[in-house]
Structure formats: structure tokens, C-alpha cells
Amino acid sequence: MIVTINKYLSLVKFAHTIFAMPFALTGFFIATTKTDHTFSWQSFVLVILCMVFARSAAMAFNRYLDADIDRKNPRTVNREIPRGVITEKNALTFVIVNCLLFISCTWFINLLCFILSPVALLVVLGYSYTKRFTALCHLVLGLGLSLAPVGAYLAVTGHFAVLPVLLSCLVLCWVSGFDIIYSLQDEDFDRSLSLNSIPAWLGKAGALHFSEVLHLVAGVLAIIIGIYGGFHWLYAIGALVFIVMLISQHLLVKPNDLSRVNIAFMTTNGIASVVFAVFAIADMFIIG
């Protein structure tokens, strides 16, 4: 049983939840500290479950849909489906189960979240198709993860607001930017199979410049959020670390040197998301 669970956790790269979950929690606590809505353990648990189920469905669907591609790519040939650790049928079943669990959780949150749940799934699952027809697939991935903070806010309040939308825009630019950096590894492979990506379209140097622009916008949004949201010095520390982590990615990765892509992808972005969220949430609770 434990071995089977570990296989599926590996399939969906559960550790990568560290990217979106902190921003979902930030959106949740914005709703409970900066509005007249109060904290609810039920809402808190349901938001976390929604995050886990939606992300698991999206990752497993990506692995299912890309199984034939992954078998041809030396970088991905050892993933669970190409190796036969998990069958395509079981992966698709896992996707369906997680989708149903996600929708079920939204039913217990509020009507708006329930109504929007198919839209959210359409975005996060639809990303897997985009590399087949547009180089802007990275932005669709960013859009999928950007639903986390605004979705968490909606779970508490039942309505949209500017601050969580700004936070979602930050996530969109941040994720799209680092996904472009990660995809530099597959530039030649993508071209060989006529798959679309920013590196395959613009080359490594052009892709890095594209990523720099996105991360510049993300950094500016971090500052705007601090001012618009009435945050204080604790938030400023978290935002500063976040911006430094964005800059460090572009110091680590060069067009002619991709040896530190994984450090730039996992380590710096993991630090960026966790530190940003911890200090933003601490600012809301300690200073108010």
C-alpha cells in the first residue's frame, strides 16, 4: 500500500506542491484577516484538499497525455508511465478520481466555487495540450497555478477582490518565468518533435530574456501588492527575498550553461514561495 502511494506521489511530483500551496494559504489568510470573514477550520481544510486534488489531477493528466513523448525524451524516459511502474489506464483513473474529489470539495465550500470548479479543471488539465499548438504554453501553466490564491480567497468570501487577483497575476508571471527556464533543457527535443515552447521558438538566449521580463513584472507586482494591501515591514522582508530569488535564477542559468537549471527551478523557487508566504502571513497576524 505504501509503495503504491509513493508511486503516485512520485507521478504527480508531490514535492512541487511547495510552489502553489504557500500562495493559496496567503490568499486564504488575506480573506480572513483583511475582510470581515473569520477563520474556519472547515474552509481551511477544504482549500488544502482542493489544492491537492486539482494539482494531482493536472500532473497525472500531463503524464498520461505525454506518455509517448516522455518515452522518446532521454530526460523523461524514466518517469513512472514510460517505465511501466504505473499504467496509462491507472493514471487516467487517478485523474478522474482526483477531479471528482476536487469538485466534491468545492460543493462543501460555496456555490460560486462549485460553479467555477469545471472552469478551474479546464485550465489546469488543458495546459497539457498547449505545447502541441502554442509556444505560450508556459503562460497557461502559470495561469493554472495562479488560480490558487484567488480560489482560496473565493472559498472564504464568495466574491472576487483586487488584492488576491494581483497576487494571482504575480504567481502567473513567476511560474511562467521559471517554467521557461526549466524547459531550456528540452529545446532541441521540442524542435525535433515539432512541439512548441518559448526556447524552441526564441532559442535559449531569447527565452531567458522572455523569462526575465516575466520575473521583472512579478517583482513589481510584489511591491504593488505590499503597498495596495497595506502590508508592513515583515511583508517587505518576504517580498525582498522573493525578488532576490528571482534574480538569482537568472544568475545561475546561462544560455551556454544549463548545469544549474534544477537548482534554479526547485531550490530558489521553493525558497521564494515559502519565504514570501511566511512573511506575508506573519505580517497579517503580527502587525495586522
C-alpha positions as a LaTeX table, in Angstrom:
\begin{tabular}{lrrr}
\hline
Residue & $x$ (\AA) & $y$ (\AA) & $z$ (\AA) \\
\hline
Met1 & 0.00 & 0.00 & 0.00 \\
Ile2 & 2.75 & 2.44 & 1.00 \\
Val3 & 4.74 & 1.53 & $-2.12$ \\
Thr4 & 1.69 & 2.22 & $-4.31$ \\
Ile5 & 1.08 & 5.60 & $-2.64$ \\
Asn6 & 4.73 & 6.53 & $-3.14$ \\
Lys7 & 4.44 & 5.67 & $-6.84$ \\
Tyr8 & 1.54 & 8.06 & $-7.30$ \\
Leu9 & 3.20 & 10.76 & $-5.19$ \\
Ser10 & 6.20 & 10.45 & $-7.49$ \\
Leu11 & 3.94 & 10.50 & $-10.56$ \\
Val12 & 2.49 & 13.89 & $-9.58$ \\
Lys13 & 5.77 & 15.26 & $-8.16$ \\
Phe14 & 4.04 & 15.98 & $-4.86$ \\
Ala15 & 7.05 & 17.91 & $-3.58$ \\
His16 & 6.34 & 20.56 & $-6.22$ \\
Thr17 & 3.20 & 21.48 & $-4.27$ \\
Ile18 & 5.58 & 23.84 & $-2.50$ \\
Phe19 & 5.23 & 26.25 & $-5.43$ \\
Ala20 & 1.49 & 26.99 & $-5.31$ \\
Met21 & 0.38 & 25.96 & $-1.81$ \\
Pro22 & 2.07 & 28.88 & 0.02 \\
Phe23 & 0.29 & 31.34 & $-2.28$ \\
Ala24 & $-3.03$ & 29.58 & $-1.73$ \\
Leu25 & $-2.53$ & 29.97 & 2.02 \\
Thr26 & $-1.64$ & 33.63 & 1.53 \\
Gly27 & $-4.86$ & 34.18 & $-0.40$ \\
Phe28 & $-6.80$ & 32.34 & 2.30 \\
Phe29 & $-5.40$ & 34.47 & 5.13 \\
Ile30 & $-5.88$ & 37.68 & 3.16 \\
Ala31 & $-9.56$ & 36.76 & 3.16 \\
Thr32 & $-9.66$ & 36.02 & 6.89 \\
Thr33 & $-7.58$ & 38.97 & 8.09 \\
Lys34 & $-8.30$ & 41.79 & 5.64 \\
Thr35 & $-12.08$ & 41.28 & 5.34 \\
Asp36 & $-14.85$ & 40.75 & 7.88 \\
His37 & $-14.76$ & 36.99 & 7.31 \\
Thr38 & $-13.36$ & 34.86 & 10.12 \\
Phe39 & $-11.13$ & 31.80 & 10.13 \\
Ser40 & $-12.84$ & 28.43 & 9.72 \\
Trp41 & $-11.07$ & 25.10 & 10.06 \\
Gln42 & $-13.53$ & 23.55 & 7.63 \\
Ser43 & $-12.75$ & 26.12 & 4.95 \\
Phe44 & $-9.02$ & 25.82 & 5.65 \\
Val45 & $-9.01$ & 22.03 & 5.24 \\
Leu46 & $-11.23$ & 22.16 & 2.16 \\
Val47 & $-8.94$ & 24.70 & 0.48 \\
Ile48 & $-5.91$ & 22.49 & 1.09 \\
Leu49 & $-7.76$ & 19.43 & $-0.22$ \\
Cys50 & $-8.85$ & 21.32 & $-3.33$ \\
Met51 & $-5.26$ & 22.33 & $-3.96$ \\
Val52 & $-4.01$ & 18.76 & $-3.58$ \\
Phe53 & $-6.75$ & 17.18 & $-5.71$ \\
Ala54 & $-6.62$ & 19.75 & $-8.54$ \\
Arg55 & $-2.85$ & 19.69 & $-8.75$ \\
Ser56 & $-2.70$ & 15.87 & $-8.59$ \\
Ala57 & $-5.26$ & 15.63 & $-11.39$ \\
Ala58 & $-3.33$ & 18.13 & $-13.53$ \\
Met59 & 0.06 & 16.49 & $-13.07$ \\
Ala60 & $-1.22$ & 12.95 & $-13.60$ \\
Phe61 & $-3.10$ & 14.04 & $-16.73$ \\
Asn62 & 0.04 & 15.66 & $-18.07$ \\
Arg63 & 1.97 & 12.43 & $-17.52$ \\
Tyr64 & $-0.85$ & 10.41 & $-19.11$ \\
Leu65 & $-1.16$ & 12.64 & $-22.17$ \\
Asp66 & 2.59 & 12.96 & $-22.67$ \\
Ala67 & 3.42 & 9.28 & $-22.15$ \\
Asp68 & 4.50 & 8.72 & $-25.77$ \\
Ile69 & 6.55 & 11.91 & $-25.77$ \\
Asp70 & 8.20 & 11.02 & $-22.46$ \\
Arg71 & 9.25 & 7.65 & $-23.87$ \\
Lys72 & 11.24 & 9.43 & $-26.59$ \\
Asn73 & 12.85 & 12.08 & $-24.39$ \\
Pro74 & 16.06 & 10.93 & $-22.63$ \\
Arg75 & 15.29 & 13.34 & $-19.77$ \\
Thr76 & 11.84 & 11.86 & $-19.09$ \\
Val77 & 12.15 & 8.24 & $-20.17$ \\
Asn78 & 12.44 & 7.12 & $-16.55$ \\
Arg79 & 9.13 & 8.61 & $-15.46$ \\
Glu80 & 6.56 & 6.22 & $-13.98$ \\
Ile81 & 4.43 & 5.57 & $-17.08$ \\
Pro82 & 7.30 & 5.07 & $-19.58$ \\
Arg83 & 8.94 & 2.67 & $-17.11$ \\
Gly84 & 5.70 & 0.75 & $-16.65$ \\
Val85 & 5.53 & 1.48 & $-12.92$ \\
Ile86 & 2.05 & 2.94 & $-13.45$ \\
Thr87 & $-0.13$ & 2.04 & $-16.44$ \\
Glu88 & $-1.76$ & 4.70 & $-18.58$ \\
Lys89 & $-5.19$ & 3.32 & $-17.62$ \\
Asn90 & $-4.43$ & 3.62 & $-13.90$ \\
Ala91 & $-3.04$ & 7.12 & $-14.38$ \\
Leu92 & $-6.24$ & 8.20 & $-16.14$ \\
Thr93 & $-8.34$ & 6.63 & $-13.38$ \\
Phe94 & $-6.28$ & 8.57 & $-10.85$ \\
Val95 & $-7.01$ & 11.78 & $-12.79$ \\
Ile96 & $-10.76$ & 11.14 & $-12.83$ \\
Val97 & $-10.88$ & 10.31 & $-9.12$ \\
Asn98 & $-8.98$ & 13.49 & $-8.21$ \\
Cys99 & $-11.24$ & 15.60 & $-10.43$ \\
Leu100 & $-14.34$ & 14.20 & $-8.73$ \\
Leu101 & $-12.83$ & 14.76 & $-5.29$ \\
Phe102 & $-11.95$ & 18.33 & $-6.22$ \\
Ile103 & $-15.47$ & 19.11 & $-7.42$ \\
Ser104 & $-16.94$ & 17.41 & $-4.34$ \\
Cys105 & $-14.85$ & 19.60 & $-2.05$ \\
Thr106 & $-15.97$ & 22.78 & $-3.80$ \\
Trp107 & $-19.60$ & 21.75 & $-3.20$ \\
Phe108 & $-18.95$ & 21.98 & 0.54 \\
Ile109 & $-17.23$ & 25.38 & 0.21 \\
Asn110 & $-19.76$ & 27.63 & $-1.53$ \\
Leu111 & $-21.88$ & 27.79 & $-4.67$ \\
Leu112 & $-19.50$ & 30.07 & $-6.61$ \\
Cys113 & $-16.54$ & 27.74 & $-6.10$ \\
Phe114 & $-18.68$ & 24.77 & $-7.14$ \\
Ile115 & $-19.86$ & 26.54 & $-10.31$ \\
Leu116 & $-16.31$ & 27.58 & $-11.20$ \\
Ser117 & $-14.74$ & 24.17 & $-10.44$ \\
Pro118 & $-15.12$ & 22.84 & $-14.04$ \\
Val119 & $-13.51$ & 26.04 & $-15.33$ \\
Ala120 & $-10.56$ & 25.56 & $-12.99$ \\
Leu121 & $-10.17$ & 21.96 & $-14.13$ \\
Leu122 & $-10.40$ & 23.01 & $-17.77$ \\
Val123 & $-7.45$ & 25.36 & $-17.25$ \\
Val124 & $-5.21$ & 23.04 & $-15.24$ \\
Leu125 & $-5.92$ & 19.99 & $-17.40$ \\
Gly126 & $-5.98$ & 21.93 & $-20.66$ \\
Tyr127 & $-2.37$ & 23.05 & $-20.15$ \\
Ser128 & $-1.19$ & 19.58 & $-21.14$ \\
Tyr129 & $-2.45$ & 20.09 & $-24.71$ \\
Thr130 & $-0.99$ & 23.55 & $-25.26$ \\
Lys131 & 2.57 & 22.60 & $-26.18$ \\
Arg132 & 1.07 & 20.99 & $-29.27$ \\
Phe133 & $-0.11$ & 24.30 & $-30.72$ \\
Thr134 & 1.41 & 27.32 & $-28.93$ \\
Ala135 & 4.76 & 28.40 & $-27.55$ \\
Leu136 & 2.86 & 30.30 & $-24.86$ \\
Cys137 & 2.13 & 27.02 & $-23.06$ \\
His138 & 4.24 & 28.26 & $-20.13$ \\
Leu139 & 1.76 & 31.08 & $-19.55$ \\
Val140 & $-1.09$ & 28.58 & $-19.43$ \\
Leu141 & 0.79 & 26.63 & $-16.77$ \\
Gly142 & 1.28 & 29.90 & $-14.89$ \\
Leu143 & $-2.42$ & 30.64 & $-15.23$ \\
Gly144 & $-3.27$ & 27.25 & $-13.74$ \\
Leu145 & $-1.16$ & 27.80 & $-10.64$ \\
Ser146 & $-2.32$ & 31.40 & $-10.38$ \\
Leu147 & $-5.82$ & 30.13 & $-9.61$ \\
Ala148 & $-4.59$ & 29.05 & $-6.16$ \\
Pro149 & $-4.62$ & 32.39 & $-4.27$ \\
Val150 & $-7.78$ & 33.77 & $-5.85$ \\
Gly151 & $-9.50$ & 30.41 & $-5.43$ \\
Ala152 & $-8.60$ & 30.30 & $-1.74$ \\
Tyr153 & $-9.91$ & 33.84 & $-1.31$ \\
Leu154 & $-13.17$ & 32.91 & $-3.05$ \\
Ala155 & $-13.52$ & 29.90 & $-0.75$ \\
Val156 & $-13.70$ & 32.24 & 2.24 \\
Thr157 & $-15.52$ & 35.27 & 0.87 \\
Gly158 & $-17.51$ & 34.05 & $-2.12$ \\
His159 & $-16.51$ & 37.07 & $-4.22$ \\
Phe160 & $-13.56$ & 38.48 & $-6.16$ \\
Ala161 & $-11.32$ & 41.32 & $-4.98$ \\
Val162 & $-8.37$ & 43.26 & $-6.38$ \\
Leu163 & $-5.71$ & 42.13 & $-3.89$ \\
Pro164 & $-5.97$ & 38.35 & $-4.47$ \\
Val165 & $-6.20$ & 38.99 & $-8.23$ \\
Leu166 & $-2.93$ & 40.94 & $-8.05$ \\
Leu167 & $-1.41$ & 38.03 & $-6.13$ \\
Ser168 & $-2.62$ & 35.64 & $-8.83$ \\
Cys169 & $-1.02$ & 37.81 & $-11.51$ \\
Leu170 & 2.25 & 37.64 & $-9.58$ \\
Val171 & 2.03 & 33.84 & $-9.49$ \\
Leu172 & 1.23 & 33.71 & $-13.22$ \\
Cys173 & 4.36 & 35.71 & $-14.15$ \\
Trp174 & 6.58 & 33.96 & $-11.62$ \\
Val175 & 5.59 & 30.40 & $-12.60$ \\
Ser176 & 5.62 & 31.12 & $-16.35$ \\
Gly177 & 9.10 & 32.58 & $-16.00$ \\
Phe178 & 10.64 & 29.68 & $-14.13$ \\
Asp179 & 8.90 & 27.11 & $-16.34$ \\
Ile180 & 10.60 & 28.71 & $-19.34$ \\
Ile181 & 13.95 & 28.32 & $-17.58$ \\
Tyr182 & 13.20 & 24.65 & $-16.83$ \\
Ser183 & 12.14 & 23.97 & $-20.43$ \\
Leu184 & 15.52 & 25.16 & $-21.74$ \\
Gln185 & 16.65 & 21.57 & $-21.25$ \\
Asp186 & 14.25 & 20.36 & $-23.96$ \\
Glu187 & 14.86 & 22.98 & $-26.64$ \\
Asp188 & 16.36 & 20.59 & $-29.20$ \\
Phe189 & 13.99 & 17.75 & $-28.35$ \\
Asp190 & 10.92 & 20.00 & $-28.70$ \\
Arg191 & 12.09 & 21.17 & $-32.11$ \\
Ser192 & 12.72 & 17.58 & $-33.24$ \\
Leu193 & 9.10 & 16.64 & $-32.48$ \\
Ser194 & 7.62 & 19.99 & $-33.57$ \\
Leu195 & 6.50 & 20.70 & $-30.00$ \\
Asn196 & 6.02 & 24.31 & $-29.00$ \\
Ser197 & 7.88 & 26.15 & $-26.26$ \\
Ile198 & 9.49 & 29.54 & $-25.78$ \\
Pro199 & 13.03 & 28.05 & $-26.02$ \\
Ala200 & 12.13 & 26.18 & $-29.22$ \\
Trp201 & 10.69 & 29.44 & $-30.60$ \\
Leu202 & 13.21 & 32.04 & $-29.45$ \\
Gly203 & 16.28 & 29.96 & $-28.61$ \\
Lys204 & 17.95 & 29.83 & $-25.20$ \\
Ala205 & 19.05 & 33.47 & $-25.04$ \\
Gly206 & 15.70 & 34.79 & $-26.24$ \\
Ala207 & 13.83 & 32.50 & $-23.85$ \\
Leu208 & 15.88 & 33.73 & $-20.91$ \\
His209 & 15.11 & 37.34 & $-21.85$ \\
Phe210 & 11.42 & 36.46 & $-22.04$ \\
Ser211 & 11.66 & 34.89 & $-18.58$ \\
Glu212 & 13.48 & 37.95 & $-17.24$ \\
Val213 & 10.63 & 40.21 & $-18.35$ \\
Leu214 & 8.06 & 37.98 & $-16.66$ \\
His215 & 10.07 & 37.91 & $-13.45$ \\
Leu216 & 10.54 & 41.67 & $-13.58$ \\
Val217 & 6.76 & 42.05 & $-13.71$ \\
Ala218 & 6.41 & 39.56 & $-10.83$ \\
Gly219 & 8.85 & 41.61 & $-8.74$ \\
Val220 & 6.98 & 44.84 & $-9.47$ \\
Leu221 & 3.70 & 43.16 & $-8.54$ \\
Ala222 & 5.19 & 42.04 & $-5.22$ \\
Ile223 & 5.87 & 45.70 & $-4.43$ \\
Ile224 & 2.44 & 46.86 & $-5.63$ \\
Ile225 & 0.73 & 44.19 & $-3.50$ \\
Gly226 & 2.61 & 45.38 & $-0.43$ \\
Ile227 & 1.51 & 48.97 & $-0.97$ \\
Tyr228 & $-2.06$ & 48.29 & $-2.10$ \\
Gly229 & $-2.65$ & 45.67 & 0.59 \\
Gly230 & $-1.41$ & 47.88 & 3.40 \\
Phe231 & 1.31 & 45.42 & 4.41 \\
His232 & 4.23 & 46.34 & 6.64 \\
Trp233 & 7.90 & 45.60 & 7.24 \\
Leu234 & 7.52 & 41.83 & 7.64 \\
Tyr235 & 5.90 & 41.58 & 4.22 \\
Ala236 & 8.67 & 43.79 & 2.83 \\
Ile237 & 11.29 & 41.29 & 4.03 \\
Gly238 & 9.45 & 38.40 & 2.37 \\
Ala239 & 8.98 & 40.36 & $-0.86$ \\
Leu240 & 12.68 & 41.30 & $-0.89$ \\
Val241 & 13.75 & 37.65 & $-0.51$ \\
Phe242 & 11.28 & 36.67 & $-3.24$ \\
Ile243 & 12.77 & 39.26 & $-5.63$ \\
Val244 & 16.32 & 38.19 & $-4.76$ \\
Met245 & 15.40 & 34.58 & $-5.54$ \\
Leu246 & 14.03 & 35.68 & $-8.92$ \\
Ile247 & 17.27 & 37.48 & $-9.72$ \\
Ser248 & 19.40 & 34.54 & $-8.56$ \\
Gln249 & 17.73 & 32.20 & $-11.07$ \\
His250 & 18.99 & 34.33 & $-13.91$ \\
Leu251 & 22.48 & 34.45 & $-12.43$ \\
Leu252 & 22.54 & 30.65 & $-12.13$ \\
Val253 & 21.37 & 29.81 & $-15.66$ \\
Lys254 & 23.06 & 30.99 & $-18.84$ \\
Pro255 & 22.35 & 30.10 & $-22.50$ \\
Asn256 & 25.60 & 28.14 & $-22.69$ \\
Asp257 & 25.43 & 26.65 & $-19.18$ \\
Leu258 & 22.33 & 24.74 & $-18.04$ \\
Ser259 & 24.12 & 22.74 & $-15.35$ \\
Arg260 & 22.29 & 24.57 & $-12.55$ \\
Val261 & 18.79 & 24.56 & $-14.02$ \\
Asn262 & 17.47 & 22.19 & $-11.37$ \\
Ile263 & 18.86 & 24.35 & $-8.58$ \\
Ala264 & 17.26 & 27.40 & $-10.16$ \\
Phe265 & 13.98 & 25.53 & $-10.65$ \\
Met266 & 13.45 & 23.72 & $-7.35$ \\
Thr267 & 15.64 & 25.36 & $-4.73$ \\
Thr268 & 15.33 & 29.06 & $-5.49$ \\
Asn269 & 11.62 & 28.89 & $-6.31$ \\
Gly270 & 10.86 & 26.73 & $-3.29$ \\
Ile271 & 12.59 & 29.29 & $-1.07$ \\
Ala272 & 10.86 & 32.16 & $-2.87$ \\
Ser273 & 7.33 & 30.83 & $-2.38$ \\
Val274 & 7.74 & 29.69 & 1.23 \\
Val275 & 9.52 & 32.81 & 2.47 \\
Phe276 & 7.10 & 35.13 & 0.68 \\
Ala277 & 4.08 & 33.37 & 2.20 \\
Val278 & 5.52 & 33.02 & 5.71 \\
Phe279 & 6.39 & 36.70 & 5.96 \\
Ala280 & 3.18 & 37.89 & 4.29 \\
Ile281 & 1.05 & 35.79 & 6.65 \\
Ala282 & 3.14 & 36.79 & 9.66 \\
Asp283 & 2.66 & 40.44 & 8.68 \\
Met284 & $-1.12$ & 39.96 & 8.67 \\
Phe285 & $-1.20$ & 38.26 & 12.05 \\
Ile286 & 1.53 & 40.07 & 13.99 \\
Ile287 & 1.16 & 43.61 & 12.68 \\
Gly288 & $-2.33$ & 43.46 & 11.14 \\
\hline
\end{tabular}
